């Protein structure tokens, strides 16, 4: 059933009746080796809280569940203490704690519960938190690999052309892509796809910039930059020089 839930996760609060699950922070950046803590408030519900981890392009993985009267959390396959744990400050306030974080812990984490009384799952509606994007930085990692492709010769016959920036070997699937034209940042005409996991467990994505063909023909310098964790990489392309 879990894969079918992937489409339900949004950046908005999830509401079922009067039940609102609030999760924070929306984005958490932590240096490798440190501790990451994210919070989940169940509102008026005093039920079991469930935590999940989801990689870009992947299905949710059940991390653990916790309840205020339990002596310790229950864990999903591949997750255990002391790396992962959960505590509570009240019957509706819980957190997920990840100790000694590694780059592989970079993911989207979200909590969920049921909007009814304790354990009445069959008569309940699932309510999700907004999710937390956890980014782990590690300055020792190599930067991503960028390849910048010029417009096709066929495209040059039209008014607009598209350049493609292919990014591979990212240690984390969470990144920021920027395009510049003659060193000036541009956002119009930019489309960046979601990261996908490679066979070596690293990530790749593609970003596209559509501009007026006159800008390309006037020999403007086009730059693609990417920030993944603490690693930066960029490539430039220009009609007269092809690749720089």
N, C-alpha and C positions, 0 to 999 in steps of 0.2 A: 504493500500500500504506500510505502514511503515515497517512491519515485513520483507517484501521482500528486504528491503534495508540493512538489517543487514550484509549481506555478502559483502557489498561494502566497509566497513570501513577497511582501512589498515593503516599501520604505515608510508606510503609514501605520498608525496604530490600528490594531485589529479589534473590532468591536462586535460583541454578540450580546444583544440586549443591553444591559447596563454594565456588562463586564468589559473592562479595558485593561489589557496587559501592557505595562510600560517597561521598556528595556533601555538601558543606557550604559555607556555612551554609544552613539551611532557609529563612531570610528575610534579605534584605539590603536596607537602606534607604540610599540615596545621594542627595546633593544634586546637582541639575542642574549639569553641567560637570565633575564629579569623575570618578574612575575606579572601576569596579566589578570585583571579582575574586572568582570562585567556584572551588572546588576539587573534583576528582574523583579518587578512589583506586580503582584497578581490582583491588585485592586481589592474588591470586596470578597474575592474568592479565597478560601483556605483549603486548597487542594494540592495534589502532588504537582511539582514543577518538573518539566522534562527539558533537557538541553540537547541541542543538535549542532553538528558541525557540517558545513557544506562548502566544498571547493568549487571554484568557477567551472561551470559545465558539468559538475558532478551531482550525484544524488545525496540526500541528507544521510548523515551517519549519527546514530543515537550515541550520545556521550554518556549521560547519566541521568538519573532522576532522584529527587530528594523530597522529603516531607518533614515537617517540623517535629514530629514525634519519633522519627527514625533515629537510630544511633549512628548510622552512616549511610551515604548514598548507595544506590544500586547502579552498576556500571554496564555499559554496552561493550560488545566485543572489541578488543584493542585499546580500551581505555581503562585506567586504573589509578588508584592512589599510590604514591603521593603526587604524581604528576598532575592529575585532575582531581579536584575536590569541589564541594559545594557547602556553604554554610547559610544560616538564616539569622536575621535579627528580629523577625516577628513571624507570625503565621502566614504572612503574605509577602514578605521581603526576603528574597534569596539572591545568591550570587554564584557565579562559576569562576573558579580560580584555576589558572594554569601556571604551574611553577616551572622555572628554568626553561623558558620558551625557546623553541627552535624555529627556523625558517619554515619548516613543514607545518607548523601550527597556524600559519597565516591562512585564514579562512573566514567565512561568514558564519557566525554563531547566533542561534536564536533559541528562545525559550518558548514553551507552550504549556497550557494547562487546559482543564475542562471547566465549563461555566456552571457546574452544578455542585451539589453537596459532595462531600468526600467520597471518592471512588465510584460514584454513580455514573460510570462511563457510558453505559448503553443509552442513557437519557440525556447525554450531554452534547454540547457543541464544542469543538476544539477552538481554542483562542490562542493566537500567536502574538509574540512580542515583535517589535519592529526590526530586531536584529542588530548585531554589532559586527562591523568589519574589523578584524584583527590583522594588523600589518606588523611583521617582524623585520627589523632592520639588521643588517650584518655587513659591515664595511669590508670584510674579507672575501666576500663573494665576487666572482667575475661579473662584469656588466652584461646586460642582454646583447644579443646580436641583432643588428638592424640591417635591412636591405631596402633600398629606396628605388622604386621603379618609375621611369618617366611615362608620360602619356604615349599611347600607341599612335602610329602614323595615321591610322584611320581616324582617330579622335581629333587630330590636328585640323581636319577639314571642317570641324564644327566650331561653334562659338565657345564651348566650354570643354575643358579637359580634366581628367582625374589622375592624380598621382597616388601610388600605393606605397605605404610603409609597412613592410613585413617585419615583425618582431618575434624572435625565438629565444629559447634558452633563458627564460626569466625564472628566477628562483621562486618567485611568488606570482600568483595570478592577479594580484591587485596592483595596478600601475596607473600612472597619469601620462597621457600622450599630449604633446603640444606641437602645433605646426606654426612655422614662421615664414613670412615672405619678405625678403630683404631685411631680415632680422626683426621684423615687426610681427608680433603674435596675431594670429587670425583664428576665429572660431566659426565664422560662417563657412558653410560648405564642408565641414569636418564631420566624418562619421567613423566611429571606432567600434569595432566588434568586441564581443566578450572573449575573455581568455579561455583557451582550451588546453587541457593537459596533454603533454607529449608522452611518448613511450618511456622516456628517461625520467618521468615525474616532474620535469620542468614544464613551463607554460609558453604558449605562443598566442599571438593575436595579430590582426591586421587593422590598419587605420587608413582612411581615405581622405584626400583633400581634392575638392573640385573647385577650379578657378577659371577665370576667363582665359581663353586660349591666347589672347594678346599678352597677358602677363608672362606666360611661358615663352612666347616668341620674342618678347622684349628682354629676354635673358635675365630674368629675375632669379635670385637665389632662393630655393625652397629648402627648408630645413624641417626634419622630423626629429623631435626630442622625446625621450621617454625616461621617466623616473619610476623605478621598481624597487621598493624598499629604500635602501640608502644608495642604490646604484643608479648612475646617470649614463645615458648613451645618446648619441645624436649622429645623423648623417645629413649631408647636403647634396643637392643636385641642381644642375644648371644646364640650360640648353647647349651653351658653347663648350662646356667642360664635361658634360655627361655626369660623371660621379667625381666628387671631391673627397 
